C-alpha cells in the first residue's frame, strides 16, 4: 500500500477496519452507540482520550461526527501508531502519545489533566484483571466530573457455557465463509504490514514488544461495571451488547 508519492495511510486504515470487521461484523454499531453516548453526556465538542487507540479508529469516527471535538490518542504499538500519525498528520485536532498503559506513569505523558470522555474499543482484553482494575482507577482520575468512560470489548459470561459455545460456533462459521471469499485475518494483515517498506521496521518492533498476541482476561460485564464503580465512577452499566461483546459506560 505504498504509492509513488508515499504510503497510502487511508488504504492501511481501511484494511485495518476490514480485518477487524472479520472478527466483529457489528463493529460500526458499537462505535455509533459510543458516540451517541458521548453526545448525550459530553456534548458535541468533547475533549477525548482515545485509549489504546491503535490506528485511530475511534478518533476518525469521532471527528467525522463532531468536527469541533479534539482527540488525544495513546498507544504503545509503533506500527499502528505510524498509521494513525500518518492519517492525521495534517489535523491539529489530534495528538498521539506513545505510552505503556501498564506503566504507572503513563498519564504524565498526556497533554491534558482532564477529559470529557475516555474511549476504548477491543483493546484492553490484553490486560489481566489486576492491572486493568488499576488502569480503571487512573482513568477515573482523568475523567472530569460529569464526564464518561466507555470500553467496548469481549466480555464473557462464564455462567452460560452452552450459549457461549453455540454463539462462538455460529460466529466462526460466518468468519470461515468470509475467509473463503478473501477476508484477511489478524496474522495475514501483519504479514502484509511487515512487507511494506515504511511499516516493516515498526512492525518488527511491535512484535518485539508484544510477541504474537498479548494474553489477557475477558471478565464479565458485571465485573467491569462493579470495578469501575469501586475505582471512582458514580454509575456504570452496559449500554450496548452483542452475544459475545459489550459496551460498558461509566459516569463520573
RAKAWO-V267319 format. One record per residue. N is the residue number from 0. PHI is phi in degrees with one decimal (* if undefined). PSI is psi in radians with two decimals (none if undefined). BURIAL is + if it has 9 or more other C-alpha atoms within 8 Angstrom, else -. Layout:
BEGIN
n	phi	psi	burial
N	PHI	PSI	BURIAL
N	PHI	PSI	BURIAL
END
This chain:
BEGIN
n	phi	psi	burial
0	*	0.62	-
1	-107.3	2.21	+
2	-96.5	3.11	-
3	-67.2	-0.35	-
4	-104.8	0.08	-
5	133.9	-3.06	-
6	-72.8	2.37	-
7	-86.3	1.56	+
8	-64.0	-0.64	+
9	-64.3	-0.63	-
10	-64.1	-0.68	-
11	-66.6	-0.69	+
12	-58.4	-0.83	+
13	-66.1	-0.65	-
14	-67.9	-0.61	-
15	-64.2	-0.78	+
16	-59.4	-0.79	+
17	-63.4	-0.72	+
18	-63.5	-0.74	+
19	-67.7	-0.62	+
20	-68.7	-0.39	+
21	-62.0	-0.65	+
22	-82.2	-0.57	-
23	-134.4	1.48	-
24	-59.3	-0.41	-
25	-96.4	0.38	-
26	-57.6	-0.76	+
27	-67.5	-0.54	-
28	-64.7	-0.70	-
29	-67.8	-0.63	+
30	-64.7	-0.71	+
31	-60.9	-0.82	-
32	-64.6	-0.70	+
33	-57.0	-0.81	+
34	-73.4	-0.53	+
35	-58.1	-0.78	-
36	-71.2	-0.59	+
37	-60.0	-0.83	+
38	-63.8	-0.73	+
39	-65.0	-0.64	-
40	-109.7	-0.36	+
41	-124.3	-0.10	+
42	87.3	3.13	-
43	-87.4	0.03	+
44	-134.7	0.98	+
45	-81.1	2.70	+
46	-91.7	2.09	+
47	-118.1	2.43	+
48	-103.0	2.01	+
49	-90.5	1.71	+
50	-86.3	2.24	+
51	55.0	1.01	+
52	-71.8	-0.37	+
53	59.3	-2.24	+
54	-80.3	-0.03	+
55	91.5	0.54	+
56	-58.8	-0.79	+
57	-67.5	-0.77	+
58	-58.2	-0.75	+
59	-60.0	-0.76	-
60	-74.0	-0.61	+
61	-58.8	-0.89	+
62	-72.9	-0.53	+
63	-65.4	-0.62	-
64	-87.3	-0.64	-
65	-124.7	1.52	+
66	-60.0	-0.37	-
67	-93.7	0.06	-
68	-74.2	2.82	+
69	-128.2	2.67	+
70	-138.9	2.40	+
71	-115.3	2.03	+
72	-98.6	2.34	+
73	-127.8	2.33	+
74	-162.4	2.95	+
75	-111.8	-0.31	+
76	-72.1	1.95	+
77	-67.4	-0.54	+
78	-73.1	-0.83	+
79	-66.6	-0.63	+
80	-66.4	-0.59	+
81	-61.6	-0.73	+
82	-65.9	-0.77	+
83	-60.9	-0.84	+
84	-65.2	-0.67	+
85	-65.5	-0.69	-
86	-66.0	-0.74	+
87	-106.1	0.34	-
88	-56.9	-0.58	-
89	-97.3	0.15	-
90	-108.1	1.90	-
91	-77.5	0.03	-
92	-84.0	-0.13	-
93	-123.5	2.38	+
94	-130.4	2.46	-
95	-117.9	2.48	+
96	-127.5	2.32	+
97	-91.7	2.07	+
98	-159.4	2.65	+
99	-96.7	2.02	-
100	-66.6	-0.22	+
101	-87.2	-0.13	-
102	-84.9	2.09	-
103	-56.3	-0.38	-
104	-94.8	0.18	-
105	-60.1	-0.54	+
106	-65.5	-0.41	-
107	-70.1	-0.25	-
108	-84.6	-0.20	-
109	-76.8	2.60	+
110	-79.0	-0.29	-
111	-128.5	2.70	-
112	-86.8	-0.45	-
113	-136.9	2.73	-
114	-139.0	2.60	+
115	-72.7	-0.59	+
116	-149.1	2.42	+
117	-116.6	2.16	+
118	-126.5	2.49	+
119	-153.1	2.62	+
120	-146.9	2.23	+
121	51.9	0.79	+
122	-135.6	-0.58	-
123	-87.4	-0.02	+
124	-70.5	-0.12	+
125	-83.1	-0.03	+
126	-98.6	2.49	+
127	-77.1	2.89	+
128	-61.9	-0.65	+
129	-64.8	-0.91	-
130	-66.4	-0.51	+
131	-67.0	-0.73	+
132	-62.0	-0.71	+
133	-63.4	-0.70	-
134	-63.3	-0.69	+
135	-60.7	-0.63	+
136	-64.2	-0.69	+
137	-68.1	-0.70	+
138	-62.7	-0.69	+
139	-59.0	-0.57	+
140	-76.8	-0.39	+
141	-84.4	-0.48	+
142	-80.7	2.26	+
143	-68.0	2.81	+
144	-58.1	2.24	-
145	87.9	-0.10	+
146	-86.0	3.09	+
147	-131.1	2.68	+
148	-123.6	2.38	+
149	-134.8	2.38	+
150	-129.1	2.02	+
151	-104.6	2.10	+
152	-163.2	3.12	+
153	-69.3	2.13	+
154	-135.6	1.77	+
155	-94.9	2.32	+
156	-94.9	1.78	+
157	-72.7	-0.12	-
158	-81.7	-0.05	-
159	-127.1	1.15	-
160	-64.0	-0.63	-
161	-71.8	-0.70	-
162	-61.6	-0.78	-
163	-60.3	-0.77	+
164	-65.3	-0.74	-
165	-65.7	-0.75	-
166	-61.9	-0.77	+
167	-64.4	-0.75	-
168	-62.8	-0.75	-
169	-64.4	-0.79	-
170	-62.7	-0.77	-
171	-69.4	-0.48	-
172	-63.3	-0.75	-
173	-64.6	-0.68	-
174	-63.9	-0.69	+
175	-63.3	-0.70	-
176	-64.1	-0.74	-
177	-65.0	-0.63	+
178	-63.0	-0.70	+
179	-62.9	-0.43	-
180	-92.6	0.10	-
181	108.8	0.11	-
182	-60.9	2.49	+
183	-99.2	2.24	+
184	-91.8	-3.11	+
185	-55.6	-0.91	-
186	-63.2	-0.73	-
187	-67.7	-0.66	-
188	-61.2	-0.75	+
189	-69.0	-0.53	+
190	-63.7	-0.70	-
191	-64.8	-0.73	-
192	-62.3	-0.68	+
193	-66.6	-0.35	+
194	-91.2	-0.19	-
195	-78.9	2.30	+
196	-61.9	-0.45	-
197	-88.6	-0.66	-
198	-91.3	-0.17	+
199	-58.9	-0.81	+
200	-69.4	-0.84	+
201	-65.1	-0.49	+
202	-67.2	-0.73	+
203	-61.1	-0.72	+
204	-66.5	-0.61	+
205	-59.6	-0.75	+
206	-74.9	-0.42	+
207	-66.9	-0.61	-
208	-76.2	-0.85	-
209	-103.7	-0.34	-
210	76.0	-2.80	-
211	-65.0	-0.80	-
212	-162.9	2.26	-
213	-66.8	2.49	-
214	-108.5	2.10	-
215	-130.8	-2.64	+
216	-120.5	2.76	+
217	-128.7	1.24	-
218	-67.7	2.96	+
219	-73.0	2.88	+
220	-54.1	-0.76	+
221	-61.2	-0.68	-
222	-62.8	-0.80	-
223	-61.0	-0.85	+
224	-63.0	-0.77	+
225	-64.1	-0.78	+
226	-65.9	-0.70	+
227	-62.7	-0.69	+
228	-66.5	-0.72	+
229	-62.5	-0.52	-
230	-91.9	0.07	+
231	126.7	-0.01	+
232	-88.8	2.55	+
233	-77.8	-0.62	-
234	-139.0	2.63	-
235	-161.3	2.32	+
236	-166.4	2.87	+
237	-71.6	2.47	+
238	-117.1	-0.06	+
239	-158.2	2.51	+
240	-144.6	2.57	+
241	-118.8	3.13	-
242	-60.3	-0.42	-
243	-123.4	-0.30	+
244	-123.8	2.96	+
245	-154.5	2.77	+
246	-116.1	1.98	+
247	-100.6	2.31	+
248	-113.2	2.33	+
249	-121.5	2.32	+
250	-110.1	2.23	+
251	-75.2	none	+
END
